[in-house]
Amino acid sequence: MIVTIFRSRLNPDPQAEYGPMAKRMSELVQGIPGYMSHKGFVAEDGERITIVEFESEEALNGWRIHPEHAKAKRRGVESFFSDYKIQICSVIRARSWMAKATQAK
């Protein structure tokens, strides 16, 4: 599994287009073969973090070169973000657990 961690901060006056574009990217990535999941968080200090999981590096590359995603990345650099950092990680080991009471819900 490949995990992408995208950390960013929005410019002080984010444009009205950011929300709809972020929503479109969220919908679009789900159609990439090998996409597994994604989730975003916003910290109290304004830093935004999106974690995206792909089955393989090939799946990640499919997302990386997708034309609409490439256009959105350019727009982010030009207008939306004051800074960003991307980390691409290979999962060496994964483990999960869920309480039985939680499973029934």
Secondary structure, 3 states (H helix, E strand, C coil): CEEEEEEEEECCCCCCCHHHHHHHHHHHHCCCCCEEEEEEEECCCCCEEEEEEECCHHHHHHHHCCHHHHHHHHHHHHHHEEEEEEEEEECCCCCCCCCHHHHCC
